[in-house]
């Protein structure tokens, strides 16, 4: 058997130690790299989860705003429909009043015509006609005043629901402007 000289043995032992030390350093570097990758992936996952949460919150806010706008628009349509109903009803009332006034005026004119037909003198006809004209003018002035008042009241009633919606819009969205 051959024995190796001590120098060779010490060189082989040094080389083995050097190899073991290199393996240990390589393993430690690999483990450090893997730990860094794991940390990076965990941070990326946390960031992704945070973004998902923020996105869900933003979508929920957008949906809520959309629902509020739909409800507000529906309220506007209801106010418009109510104003239209008030206007239609009021216009019918005014039309009935105009029809009744016109009918009364026609009846008075027919009665006046019959009265003039039965007069005995021109002076009596002129007096009847003058009195009738004065009476008709006074009634026309009174009716014009009544119709103006009724029209103004109707206008106030019609715009009330619309004004209420405008007030609500200013209260609700005025701060956003």
Backbone as a ProteinNet text record, in pm:
[ID]
protein_1_A
[PRIMARY]
XXXXXXXXXXXXXXXXXXXXXXXXXXXXXXXXXXXXXXXXXXXXXXXXXXXXXXXXXXXXXXXXXXXXXXXXXXXXXXXXXXXXXXXXXXXXXXXXXXXXXXXXXXXXXXXXXXXXXXXXXXXXXXXXXXXXXXXXXXXXXXXXXXXXXXXXXXXXXXXXXXXXXXXXXXXXXXXXX
[TERTIARY]
79.3	0	85.2	34	112.6	53.1	135.5	91.6	116	29.6	39	121.2	193.1	266.8	171.3	210.6	127.7	93.8	171	144.2	25	22.6	-88.3	-216.3	-202.9	-320.7	-371.6	-280.6	-325	-383.8	-327.8	-384	-522.9	-539.2	-669.9	-769.2	-724.4	-812.1	-850.2	-755.5	-782.1	-879.1	-858.2	-946.8	-1087.1	-1098.8	-1230.3	-1296.5	-1217.3	-1272.9	-1319.5	-1235.2	-1269.1	-1396.4	-1412.4	-1532.1	-1653.8	-1639.4	-1750.6	-1790.1	-1687.6	-1714.4	-1785.4	-1743.7	-1807.8	-1952	-1975.2	-2112	-2199.4	-2144	-2219.5	-2254.3	-2157.8	-2183.5	-2286.1	-2274.1	-2369.4	-2509.4	-2517.3	-2646.9	-2704.6	-2622.2	-2669.4	-2716.3	-2643	-2683	-2813.8	-2828.3	-2952.5	-3070.3	-3048.1	-3154.5	-3190.2	-3090.8	-3116.1	-3197.5	-3158.5	-3230.2	-3374.3	-3393.9	-3529.3	-3613.5	-3552	-3623.9	-3663.9	-3573.3	-3603.8	-3717.9	-3716.4	-3823.5	-3956.7	-3953	-4076	-4130.7	-4043.2	-4085.4	-4142.9	-4075.5	-4123	-4260.1	-4279.5	-4409	-4517	-4482.9	-4579.5	-4617.6	-4518.7	-4547.5	-4632.9	-4603.9	-4683.4	-4826.7	-4843.3	-4977.8	-5053.9	-4984.9	-5049.5	-5090.3	-5002.4	-5033.5	-5151.8	-5157	-5268.9	-5398.8	-5393.3	-5513.1	-5559	-5463.4	-5497.7	-5564.2	-5511.2	-5570.2	-5709.9	-5728.2	-5860.9	-5960.9	-5919.5	-6008.5	-6044.5	-5943.7	-5969.9	-6062.6	-6040.8	-6123.9	-6268.5	-6286	-6420.8	-6489.4	-6415.1	-6471.4	-6511.9	-6426.3	-6456.3	-6579.5	-6589.6	-6706	-6832.3	-6821.4	-6938.2	-6984.4	-6889	-6924.2	-6988.8	-6933.3	-6988.8	-7130.4	-7153.3	-7287.1	-7385	-7340.4	-7427	-7462.2	-7363.1	-7387.1	-7482.4	-7463.5	-7551.3	-7694.4	-7709.6	-7842.9	-7907.5	-7828.2	-7881.1	-7925.6	-7846.8	-7882.8	-8010.3	-8022.9	-8144.2	-8265.9	-8251.3	-8362.8	-8395.5	-8293.8	-8317.7	-8388.1	-8343.9	-8406.9	-8551.7	-8575.8	-8713.4	-8798.3	-8743.3	-8814.5	-8844.9	-8750	-8773	-8888.6	-8890.4	-8998.5	-9133.4	-9135	-9259.3	-9306.6	-9213	-9248.9	-9302.7	-9240.4	-9287.3	-9427.8	-9450.1	-9582.6	-9687.7	-9652.5	-9745.6	-9777.9	-9675.5	-9696.3	-9786.5	-9763.8	-9846.5	-9991.6	-10012.9	-10149.8	-10217.5	-10144.4	-10200.4	-10236	-10146.1	-10169.5	-10292.5	-10300.8	-10413.8	-10544.3	-10546.4	-10666.3	-10703.8	-10604.4	-10629.5	-10677.2	-10619.5	-10660.3	-10803.7	-10839.9	-10978.8	-11073.1	-11034.6	-11116.6	-11130.9	-11018.8	-11023.8	-11109.5	-11096.7	-11176.3	-11324.8	-11358.8	-11500.6	-11551.9	-11470.2	-11509.7	-11528.7	-11436.5	-11447.2	-11572.2	-11597.9	-11716.8	-11843.6	-11849.4	-11968.2	-11985.6	-11877	-11883.6	-11928.3	-11873.5	-11910.4	-12057.5	-12101.5	-12242.5	-12334	-12298.7	-12378.6	-12380.6	-12266.1	-12258.1	-12345.7	-12345	-12429.6	-12576.7	-12611.6	-12751.1	-12792.7	-12702.1	-12732.1	-12746	-12661.9	-12669.5	-12800.3	-12842.3	-12970.6	-13084.8	-13080.6	-13185	-13184.4	-13067.1	-13056.8	-13113.1	-13081.3	-13132.4	-13284.7	-13341.7	-13488.2	-13545.3	-13477	-13524	-13520	-13413.9	-13402.7	-13511.8	-13543	-13646.3	-13782.8	-13803.9	-13934.2	-13939.3	-13839.3	-13841.1	-13934.9	-13977.4	-14071.9	-14004.7	-13879.7	-13813.9	-13663.8	-13600.8	-13456.8	-13382.8	-13431.2	-13366	-13367	-13478.8	-13487.2	-13388.7	-13371.1	-13276.8	-13133.6	-13101.8	-12967.4	-12939.7	-13035.1	-13017	-12994.2	-13074.8	-13057.2	-12919.3	-12881.7	-12752.6	-12637.1	-12646.5	-12540.5	-12528.3	-12640.6	-12639.1	-12581.2	-12619.8	-12568.3	-12417.3	-12371.4	-12227.5	-12149.2	-12201.3	-12134.5	-12128.2	-12240.1	-12246.8	-12150.2	-12148.2	-12059.5	-11912.5	-11880.3	-11743.3	-11702.4	-11790.3	-11760.8	-11740.7	-11828.1	-11813.9	-11684.5	-11650.2	-11526.4	-11404.6	-11407.7	-11296.3	-11287.6	-11401.8	-11404.2	-11356.2	-11402.2	-11361.9	-11212.6	-11162.9	-11019.7	-10938.6	-10981.6	-10913.7	-10920.5	-11038.8	-11055.1	-10968.1	-10968.1	-10889	-10739.2	-10698	-10557.5	-10521.4	-10605.7	-10581.8	-10576.8	-10672.9	-10678.2	-10557.3	-10517	-10398.9	-10273.2	-10260.7	-10143.9	-10142.6	-10259.7	-10268.4	-10231.4	-10281.7	-10249.8	-10099.6	-10040.4	-9896.1	-9818.4	-9856.9	-9789.4	-9802.2	-9922.3	-9942.8	-9860.5	-9852.2	-9778.8	-9629.2	-9575	-9429.8	-9386.5	-9480.7	-9444.8	-9366.6	-9412.6	-9333.7	-9197.1	-9192.2	-9065.6	-8968.5	-9021	-8938.4	-8883.9	-8966.3	-8921.9	-8805.9	-8812.9	-8704.5	-8576.9	-8592.9	-8475.9	-8409.7	-8491.9	-8438.4	-8362.6	-8419.8	-8353.3	-8222.8	-8224	-8102.2	-7991.9	-8028.2	-7927.6	-7874.3	-7965	-7920.7	-7831.5	-7869.5	-7799.8	-7668.2	-7673.5	-7557.6	-7485.6	-7539.5	-7477.2	-7337.1	-7316.6	-7185.1	-7083.5	-7128.2	-7036.1	-6989.4	-7068.4	-7029.7	-6930
-115	0	123.6	212.5	333	436.8	502.4	608.1	740.3	819.8	949.8	1039.1	1121.6	1214	1314	1368.6	1460.1	1585.1	1627.8	1746.4	1720.7	1605.3	1575.5	1564.5	1500.8	1486.5	1623.4	1709.2	1840	1920.1	1899.3	1967.9	1913.1	1782.1	1720.9	1765.7	1771.8	1814.2	1960.8	2045.5	2187.2	2203.8	2119.5	2126.3	2083.5	1980.3	1933.1	2039.6	2101.9	2210.2	2326.5	2357.6	2465.5	2432.3	2308.6	2263.6	2272.6	2227.2	2231.5	2376.8	2462.1	2603	2666.6	2633	2685.6	2637.9	2509.7	2456.4	2529.1	2551.3	2619.1	2760.8	2833.6	2970	2970.7	2875.4	2867.5	2836.4	2744.6	2709.4	2829.7	2900.7	3019.3	3126.7	3147.9	3246.9	3207	3078.2	3029.4	3049.8	3016.2	3033.2	3180.8	3269.8	3413.1	3460.4	3414.5	3450.5	3400.6	3278.5	3221.7	3299.4	3335.7	3412.5	3549.2	3612.1	3742.2	3728.1	3622	3598.8	3575.9	3496.7	3472.1	3602.1	3686.2	3815.5	3904.1	3907.9	3987.8	3941.2	3811.4	3756.5	3786.5	3777.8	3809.2	3957	4044.3	4187.7	4216.5	4149.3	4167.6	4120.4	4008	3956.6	4054.4	4110.6	4209.4	4332.8	4378.3	4493.8	4466.2	4348.3	4310.2	4306.3	4249.9	4244.7	4385.6	4474.1	4612.8	4680	4659.3	4717.4	4661.3	4532.3	4472.1	4535.5	4555.5	4616	4758.1	4834.8	4971.7	4972.9	4880.8	4874.8	4839	4746	4709.6	4828.7	4902.5	5020.4	5125.3	5147.3	5244.7	5202.3	5075.1	5024.4	5037.7	5010.4	5023.7	5169.5	5263.8	5406.1	5445.2	5396	5428.5	5373.3	5253.3	5193.2	5273	5314.1	5391.4	5525	5591.1	5718.7	5699.1	5592.7	5563.1	5538.7	5464.9	5439.5	5569.1	5655.8	5784	5870.1	5870.2	5948.9	5893.8	5762.2	5701.3	5740	5733	5768.8	5916.8	6000.7	6144.1	6171.7	6106	6122.6	6075.7	5965.8	5916	6020	6079.6	6184.6	6303.8	6337.5	6447.3	6414.4	6292.6	6251.7	6254	6209.4	6211.3	6355.2	6445.3	6586.6	6645.4	6610.7	6659.5	6606	6477.9	6418.7	6486.1	6512.5	6578.5	6719.3	6792.3	6927.6	6921.8	6821.7	6805.6	6777.3	6692.9	6662.4	6787.8	6863.5	6986.6	7083	7097.2	7187.5	7144.7	7015.8	6964.9	6987.4	6954.9	6973.7	7121.6	7207.3	7350.9	7408.2	7361.1	7408.2	7366.4	7246.9	7203.2	7294.4	7327.2	7417.2	7554.1	7607.6	7737.2	7729.5	7621.9	7605.6	7598.2	7526.3	7518.4	7656.5	7730.8	7865.9	7956.5	7949.2	8029.8	7990.3	7859.8	7812	7863.2	7855.1	7901.3	8051.9	8126.5	8272	8307.6	8238.5	8264.3	8230.9	8120.3	8080.3	8185.3	8232.7	8335.7	8463.3	8497.4	8616.9	8602.5	8485.9	8461.6	8472.5	8414.4	8420.8	8565.8	8643.5	8784.7	8861.4	8828.5	8895	8862.2	8736.2	8695.8	8769.6	8777.3	8847.9	8995.3	9054.3	9195	9216.4	9123.5	9134.7	9129.2	9041.3	9031.7	9160.5	9214.8	9338.3	9453.3	9461.8	9569.9	9553.6	9429.7	9406.2	9456.2	9461.4	9503	9649.7	9730.2	9870.5	9951.3	10064.8	10148.6	10270.5	10302.8	10421.1	10394.9	10480.8	10470	10503.7	10603.9	10642.2	10525.7	10454.3	10337.9	10231.1	10211.2	10112.4	10153.4	10282.2	10331.2	10318.2	10349.9	10337.5	10190.9	10103	9959.4	9912.8	9953.9	9912.6	9970	10093.8	10155.7	10085.3	10058.2	9987.5	9847.4	9780.6	9645	9648.6	9744.9	9756.1	9783.7	9872.1	9904.4	9779.6	9711.2	9589.8	9483.8	9464.7	9363.8	9402	9529.9	9576.1	9553.3	9583.1	9561.6	9413.3	9330.8	9185.6	9135	9187.3	9144.8	9182	9303.7	9346.9	9259.5	9230.9	9146.9	9005.4	8951.8	8816.3	8811	8915.6	8920.4	8917.1	8993.5	8992.8	8856.1	8792.9	8659	8556.3	8564.4	8468.4	8487.3	8613.3	8640.4	8581.9	8602.7	8547.6	8395	8335.5	8188.8	8134.1	8204.7	8161.2	8169.2	8273.1	8287.5	8178.1	8150.4	8043.5	7909.4	7885.5	7760.8	7751.7	7860.4	7861.2	7828.6	7887.5	7860.2	7712.4	7656.7	7514.7	7425	7461	7378.5	7379.7	7496.8	7501.3	7455.9	7439.1	7397.7	7266.3	7157.6	7033.4	7047.8	7127.6	7146.4	7230.2	7329.5	7412.2	7328.7	7240.6	7153	7064.5	7014.5	6930.2	7012.3	7134.7	7220.7	7251.3	7276.5	7302.7	7181.3	7063.9	6940.8	6921.3	6950.9	6936.4	7028.1	7150.6	7245	7196.3	7148.4	7098.2	6976.5	6886.6	6759.5	6771.5	6848.6	6853.1	6987.1	7085	7217.7	7214	7131.3	7121.8	7062.1	6975.7	6911.9	7010	7112.1	7210.4	7304.3
0	0	0	-61.5	-69.8	23.6	80.4	168.8	98.3	122.5	58.2	148.3	83.6	165.8	230.4	337.7	414.8	337.1	252.9	174.8	84	23.7	-67.2	14.6	129.3	213.7	258.5	294.6	339	222.8	101.3	-15.7	-43.2	-37.3	-61.8	44.6	169.3	277.5	258.6	220.1	195.6	79.2	-25.1	-142	-102.3	-19	26.4	111.5	199.1	280.7	192.9	94	1.9	-75.4	-116.9	-189.7	-98.7	23.9	118.9	148.5	163.2	189	69	-53.1	-175.7	-185.4	-151.7	-153.9	-52.5	65.6	171.3	129	67.1	22	-91	-182.6	-294	-241.4	-145.8	-86.3	-13.2	62.6	135.5	37.1	-71.6	-173.2	-238.8	-267.8	-329	-234.1	-105.8	-6.3	10.9	8.6	18.3	-102.6	-219.2	-342.1	-336	-291	-280.8	-179.2	-65.4	36.6	-19.4	-93.8	-154.6	-255.3	-334.2	-432.9	-362.8	-252.6	-176.8	-119.8	-62.8	-8.5	-118.5	-232.1	-344.9	-392.5	-399.5	-442	-339.1	-210.8	-105.2	-111.5	-130.9	-143.5	-266.1	-376.3	-498.1	-475	-406.1	-377.1	-287.2	-185.5	-98.4	-177.6	-264.3	-348.2	-439.2	-495.4	-582.1	-502.2	-382	-296.9	-260.7	-228.5	-195.9	-315.2	-433	-554.5	-579.6	-555.1	-572	-475	-351.2	-250.6	-292.4	-334.8	-378.8	-500.1	-591.6	-711.9	-675.3	-582.5	-538.3	-471.1	-387.9	-321.9	-424.4	-523.3	-628.3	-707.3	-739.7	-813.2	-728.7	-599.1	-511.6	-506	-496.9	-496.4	-628.5	-738.4	-870.5	-884.3	-835.7	-842.3	-756.3	-637.3	-548.5	-613.8	-672	-739.7	-856	-929.8	-1043.4	-995.8	-888.1	-832.6	-784.1	-719.8	-673	-791	-897.2	-1015.5	-1080.5	-1084.6	-1141.3	-1057	-925.6	-836.6	-851.2	-863.3	-879.1	-1011.3	-1117.3	-1248.8	-1244.6	-1175.7	-1161.5	-1087.3	-983.5	-910.1	-1000	-1086.6	-1181.4	-1275.3	-1324.8	-1415.8	-1342.5	-1218.8	-1141.1	-1118.6	-1090.6	-1071.4	-1202.2	-1313.1	-1443.2	-1472.6	-1443.8	-1467.2	-1378.9	-1253.5	-1162.4	-1212.3	-1256.4	-1309.6	-1433.8	-1517.7	-1638.4	-1601.9	-1501.5	-1458	-1402	-1320.6	-1263.9	-1376.6	-1474.3	-1586.1	-1666	-1696.2	-1774.7	-1700.5	-1571.6	-1490.5	-1483.1	-1458.8	-1450	-1582.3	-1690	-1822.9	-1853.4	-1810.7	-1828.3	-1750.4	-1627.8	-1545.8	-1611	-1660.3	-1728.6	-1855.1	-1928	-2051.5	-2019.5	-1914.4	-1874.6	-1835.2	-1762.3	-1720.5	-1842.7	-1938.4	-2060.9	-2138.8	-2146.5	-2218.2	-2151.2	-2019.7	-1946.6	-1964	-1956.9	-1973.7	-2115.1	-2212	-2351.6	-2375	-2318.1	-2333.9	-2269.9	-2151.5	-2084.5	-2168	-2226.7	-2310.7	-2435.1	-2495.4	-2613.4	-2574.6	-2460.5	-2415.7	-2389.4	-2327	-2301.9	-2433.4	-2531.6	-2662	-2732.2	-2724.4	-2784.6	-2715.5	-2583.9	-2509.7	-2547	-2563.2	-2601.5	-2741.3	-2830.3	-2967.4	-2966.4	-2887.7	-2877.5	-2818.1	-2717.2	-2653.7	-2752.9	-2832.7	-2931.9	-3039.1	-3070.4	-3172.2	-3124.4	-2995.4	-2942.3	-2900.5	-2932.2	-2890.4	-2979.3	-2924.4	-2995.5	-3059.2	-3009.7	-3065.7	-3081.4	-3160.7	-3182.7	-3053.9	-2979.7	-2854.6	-2758.4	-2749.7	-2661	-2706.9	-2838	-2892.8	-2859.9	-2875.6	-2845.8	-2696.7	-2611.8	-2467.1	-2428.9	-2487	-2458.4	-2504	-2624.3	-2680.6	-2597.3	-2556	-2474.3	-2339.7	-2277.5	-2148.5	-2163.7	-2271.5	-2297.5	-2321.3	-2400.7	-2430.1	-2301.8	-2216.5	-2090.6	-2002.4	-1989.3	-1907	-1959.8	-2091.2	-2150.3	-2129.1	-2138.6	-2117.3	-1972.3	-1877.7	-1735.5	-1706.6	-1764.7	-1744.5	-1807.3	-1924.4	-1990.7	-1906	-1850.5	-1765.4	-1640.3	-1578.2	-1458	-1491.2	-1602.6	-1643.6	-1676.8	-1740.8	-1771.6	-1642.2	-1543.2	-1413	-1347.7	-1351.2	-1293.2	-1366.5	-1499.1	-1577.8	-1551.4	-1536.7	-1505.4	-1369.5	-1271.4	-1137.3	-1141.1	-1207.6	-1216.1	-1292.1	-1396.6	-1473.1	-1387.3	-1308.3	-1220.7	-1113.8	-1056.1	-955.8	-1018.4	-1139.6	-1209.1	-1235.8	-1279	-1306	-1179	-1066.6	-939.5	-901.9	-922.1	-889.8	-981	-1108.1	-1204.5	-1174.8	-1143	-1123.2	-983.4	-891.9	-754.7	-751.8	-817.5	-812.1	-880.2	-986.1	-1056.4	-972.6	-905.2	-817.4	-701.5	-649.3	-540.2	-585.8	-708.8	-760.9	-782.2	-827.7	-847.3	-712.6	-612.3	-478.7	-427.9	-447.3	-406.1	-482.5	-611.2	-691.7	-639.9	-607.4	-555.2	-421.2	-335.3	-204.2	-219	-308.8	-321.9	-400.4	-508.9	-597.7	-595.8	-525.3	-520.9	-462.7	-362.9	-298.8	-394.5	-484.3	-579.3	-684.7	-710.4	-812.3	-752.8
[MASK]
+++++++++++++++++++++++++++++++++++++++++++++++++++++++++++++++++++++++++++++++++++++++++++++++++++++++++++++++++++++++++++++++++++++++++++++++++++++++++++++++++++++++++++++++++

